[in-house]
Amino acid sequence: MSELWSLLALVVAVGAGLTTATVSAILFRSRHTAFFRYFLIQILLFDLLILGGLVLRLVDLQVRQHGMQSHPGLLPGLLAALAALKLGWLYSFVAMTLVLPGQELPAPFRRRFAVAAAAFFGTWTALLAASVATRSFGAVGGLVAVMELGILGGVVAACIHLVVRAASLPPGPRRRAVTILGGVYLAIFAVMIGSLTLGWMRPSGETPSHVLFNSTFMVLCNLLPLVWILRFQPVGPISTADAMDRYGITPREREIIDQICAGSTNQEIADRLFISLATVKDHNYNIFRKTGVRNRVELVNLLRNEGRGDGD
């Protein structure tokens, strides 16, 4: 019965994830921010991982209940596929936390992550294949545990980094929204790490109650961000596209505005957008002239008010 409830929780988690992805896709059409793009990708990958877990559990149930012999390459193949998906999910999750405060993904991050992920996945896959070939199935469980803790540990580290970066943002709705999202994810995945670790430490392995517990947290991982999206939907560009169009703001000026609203200095904007400091100052002058403001503070306040008016 516990196994049935855990499977039901996984199904509900997938449904919650698809709902969150749908809402995010609708918002992305009007906002086109890097945050929504990476958020949408990580939600979809997360639900693919849940579906992969469902397949593994159903195969395991069939083998245990009917005494069936599974193909020797089936288990390592599924585990390797899920491992690749998890690395992709980790990338999109970390990228989401990096672009949310500043709306710019550091260029070196892609290269460093690709190198580290390839080295980790190659080593892990080779050890997995060796363990299966030698029928050291206890080692397989250990390798799965290493993968799980490594991925979730990376997510927790990204959440901590997001909360720390939020403290550098100007006080207001944006800082509060970034802090809340980082805190929500941090709480969810920290508890999941603790639960998985306790399950692996038990001599009898992961109990049905632990499976149900972790499945419930997967549901929360999909539902709570949906609540956050609906509550803090203006996060991304502070203003709406319509408000930008009213002032005749160009696409490059919109990027500058996003950086200004994130609290970036002129030099930081120049570094992130790969333009000169003088070009940034020219864009600032044009933006202030078009919007009729005198400084950054007035610009941020104007666009926040415009965003609220459009939302109403």
C-alpha positions in Angstrom: 0.0 0.0 0.0 2.9 2.4 0.8 4.4 1.6 -2.6 1.1 2.6 -4.2 0.9 5.9 -2.4 4.5 6.7 -3.3 3.8 6.0 -7.0 0.7 8.2 -6.7 2.7 11.0 -5.2 5.2 10.8 -8.1 2.3 11.1 -10.6 0.9 14.1 -8.7 4.4 15.6 -8.8 4.6 15.3 -12.5 1.2 16.9 -12.9 2.3 19.8 -10.6 5.4 20.2 -12.7 3.5 20.4 -16.0 1.2 23.0 -14.5 4.2 25.1 -13.3 5.9 24.7 -16.7 2.7 25.8 -18.5 2.3 28.9 -16.4 6.0 29.7 -16.9 5.8 29.3 -20.6 2.8 31.7 -20.8 4.7 34.3 -18.7 7.9 33.7 -20.8 6.0 34.7 -24.0 5.5 38.3 -22.6 8.8 38.6 -20.7 11.4 36.7 -22.6 13.9 36.7 -19.7 16.8 34.3 -19.2 15.3 33.4 -15.8 12.1 32.1 -17.2 13.9 30.2 -19.9 16.2 28.3 -17.4 13.3 27.9 -14.9 11.1 26.3 -17.6 13.9 23.9 -18.7 14.8 22.8 -15.1 11.1 22.2 -14.3 10.7 20.0 -17.4 13.9 18.1 -16.7 13.0 17.6 -13.1 9.7 16.0 -14.2 11.5 13.8 -16.8 13.6 12.6 -13.9 10.5 11.8 -11.9 9.1 9.9 -14.9 12.5 8.0 -15.1 12.2 7.2 -11.4 8.7 5.8 -12.0 10.0 3.6 -14.8 12.7 2.2 -12.5 10.2 1.5 -9.7 7.8 -0.2 -12.0 10.5 -2.4 -13.5 11.7 -3.2 -10.0 8.2 -4.1 -9.0 7.7 -6.4 -11.9 11.0 -8.2 -11.3 10.3 -8.6 -7.6 6.7 -9.7 -7.9 7.0 -12.1 -10.8 10.6 -13.2 -10.4 11.5 -12.0 -13.8 15.1 -11.7 -15.1 15.8 -8.2 -16.4 18.3 -7.6 -19.2 21.8 -7.1 -17.8 22.2 -3.8 -19.6 18.8 -2.4 -18.7 19.6 -1.2 -15.2 23.0 0.5 -16.0 21.5 2.0 -19.1 18.6 3.6 -17.2 20.9 4.8 -14.5 23.3 6.3 -17.0 20.4 8.1 -18.8 19.1 9.4 -15.6 22.5 10.6 -14.5 22.9 12.6 -17.8 19.5 14.1 -17.2 20.4 15.0 -13.7 23.5 16.8 -14.9 21.5 18.8 -17.4 19.0 19.6 -14.7 21.7 20.8 -12.4 23.1 23.1 -15.1 19.7 24.7 -15.8 19.1 25.1 -12.1 22.4 26.7 -11.4 22.0 28.9 -14.5 18.6 30.0 -13.2 20.0 31.1 -9.8 22.9 33.0 -11.5 20.7 35.0 -13.9 17.9 35.8 -11.5 19.7 38.6 -9.6 21.7 40.0 -12.5 20.1 38.7 -15.7 23.4 37.7 -17.2 25.0 34.2 -17.2 28.8 34.4 -16.8 30.5 33.1 -20.0 33.2 31.0 -18.2 30.4 29.1 -16.3 29.4 27.1 -19.4 32.9 25.9 -20.2 33.8 25.1 -16.6 30.5 23.2 -16.0 30.9 21.2 -19.2 34.4 20.1 -18.3 33.5 19.2 -14.8 30.3 17.4 -15.8 32.0 15.4 -18.5 34.8 14.3 -16.1 32.3 13.4 -13.4 29.9 11.6 -15.8 32.6 9.7 -17.5 34.2 8.4 -14.3 30.9 7.6 -12.7 29.7 5.7 -15.8 32.9 3.7 -16.0 32.7 2.7 -12.4 29.0 1.8 -12.8 29.7 -0.4 -15.8 32.6 -2.1 -13.9 30.3 -2.8 -10.9 27.6 -4.3 -13.0 30.1 -6.4 -15.0 31.5 -7.8 -11.8 28.0 -8.2 -10.3 29.0 -5.9 -7.4 25.5 -4.7 -6.9 26.3 -3.2 -3.5 28.7 -0.9 -5.3 26.0 0.1 -7.7 23.9 1.4 -4.8 26.9 3.3 -3.5 27.5 4.9 -6.9 23.8 6.0 -7.2 24.1 7.5 -3.7 27.2 9.5 -4.8 25.4 10.8 -7.8 22.3 11.8 -5.8 24.3 13.6 -3.1 26.5 15.2 -5.7 23.6 16.6 -7.7 21.5 17.7 -4.7 24.6 19.1 -3.0 25.2 21.3 -6.1 21.6 22.5 -5.9 21.9 23.4 -2.3 25.2 25.3 -2.9 23.4 27.2 -5.8 20.6 28.1 -3.4 23.0 29.4 -0.8 24.7 31.4 -3.4 21.4 32.9 -4.6 20.4 33.9 -1.1 23.9 35.6 -0.5 23.6 37.4 -3.9 20.1 38.6 -3.0 21.6 40.5 0.0 23.5 42.7 -2.5 20.4 43.8 -4.3 18.7 47.1 -3.5 16.0 46.7 -0.8 12.6 46.1 -2.2 10.3 43.6 -3.9 13.1 42.2 -6.1 15.4 41.4 -3.2 12.6 39.8 -1.2 11.5 37.7 -4.2 15.0 36.4 -4.9 15.6 35.6 -1.2 12.3 33.8 -0.9 12.9 31.6 -4.0 16.4 30.7 -2.8 15.2 30.0 0.7 12.3 27.8 -0.5 14.5 25.7 -2.7 17.2 25.5 -0.1 14.7 24.1 2.5 13.3 21.6 0.1 16.5 20.1 -1.1 18.3 20.2 2.2 15.5 18.1 3.7 15.6 15.8 0.7 19.4 15.2 1.3 18.7 14.5 4.9 15.9 12.0 4.2 17.9 10.2 1.4 20.9 9.9 3.6 18.9 8.5 6.5 17.3 6.0 4.1 20.6 4.8 2.8 22.1 4.5 6.3 19.4 2.0 7.3 20.5 -1.6 7.1 17.3 -2.6 5.3 17.7 0.2 2.8 15.2 2.9 1.9 11.8 2.2 3.5 8.4 2.8 1.8 7.9 5.7 4.3 11.1 7.4 3.1 10.0 6.9 -0.5 6.6 8.5 0.2 8.3 11.3 2.1 10.7 12.1 -0.7 7.9 11.9 -3.3 5.9 14.4 -1.3 8.9 16.8 -1.3 9.0 16.4 -5.1 5.4 17.6 -5.3 6.3 20.6 -3.1 9.4 21.3 -5.3 7.0 21.7 -8.3 4.1 23.5 -6.5 5.9 26.0 -4.3 7.8 27.6 -7.3 4.4 28.0 -9.0 3.1 29.9 -6.0 6.2 32.0 -6.1 5.9 32.7 -9.9 2.2 33.9 -9.5 3.1 36.1 -6.5 6.4 37.6 -7.8 5.8 37.4 -11.5 7.3 40.9 -12.2 10.7 39.6 -11.2 12.8 39.5 -14.4 12.7 42.8 -16.1 11.1 45.1 -13.5 8.9 46.7 -16.1 6.6 45.1 -18.7 7.2 45.1 -22.4 4.3 47.5 -23.0 5.8 50.0 -20.6 9.2 49.8 -22.4 7.5 50.3 -25.8 5.8 53.4 -24.6 9.2 55.1 -24.0 10.7 53.8 -27.2 13.4 51.7 -25.4 15.6 49.7 -27.7 16.5 46.0 -27.0 20.0 47.0 -25.9 18.7 49.7 -23.6 16.3 47.1 -22.1 19.4 45.0 -21.2 21.0 48.0 -19.6 17.8 48.7 -17.7 17.6 45.1 -16.4 21.2 45.5 -15.1 20.4 48.9 -13.5 17.3 47.4 -11.8 19.5 44.6 -10.5 21.8 47.1 -8.8 24.8 46.7 -11.2 27.3 49.5 -11.5 28.3 51.0 -14.9 31.5 49.0 -14.9 29.7 45.8 -14.1 27.2 46.4 -16.9 30.1 47.0 -19.3 31.8 43.8 -18.3 28.6 41.7 -18.5 27.4 43.0 -21.8 30.9 43.2 -23.3 30.7 46.9 -24.2 32.8 49.9 -23.2 32.1 52.0 -20.1 31.6 55.0 -22.4 28.9 53.1 -24.3 27.1 52.3 -21.1 27.1 55.9 -20.1 25.7 56.9 -23.5 22.9 54.3 -23.1 22.2 55.7 -19.6 21.9 59.2 -21.0 19.5 58.1 -23.7 17.4 56.0 -21.3 17.1 58.9 -18.8 16.2 61.3 -21.7 13.5 59.0 -23.0 11.9 58.3 -19.7 12.3 61.8 -18.3 14.2 60.8 -15.1 17.3 62.3 -13.7 19.0 59.3 -12.1 18.9 55.5 -11.5 16.7 55.7 -8.5 14.0 57.6 -10.3 14.3 55.2 -13.3 13.8 52.1 -11.0 10.8 53.7 -9.2 9.2 54.8 -12.5 9.5 51.3 -14.0 8.2 49.6 -10.9 5.2 51.9 -10.9 4.7 51.2 -14.6 4.9 47.5 -14.0 2.3 47.6 -11.3 0.0 49.8 -13.4 0.2 47.3 -16.3 -0.4 44.4 -13.9 -3.5 46.0 -12.5 
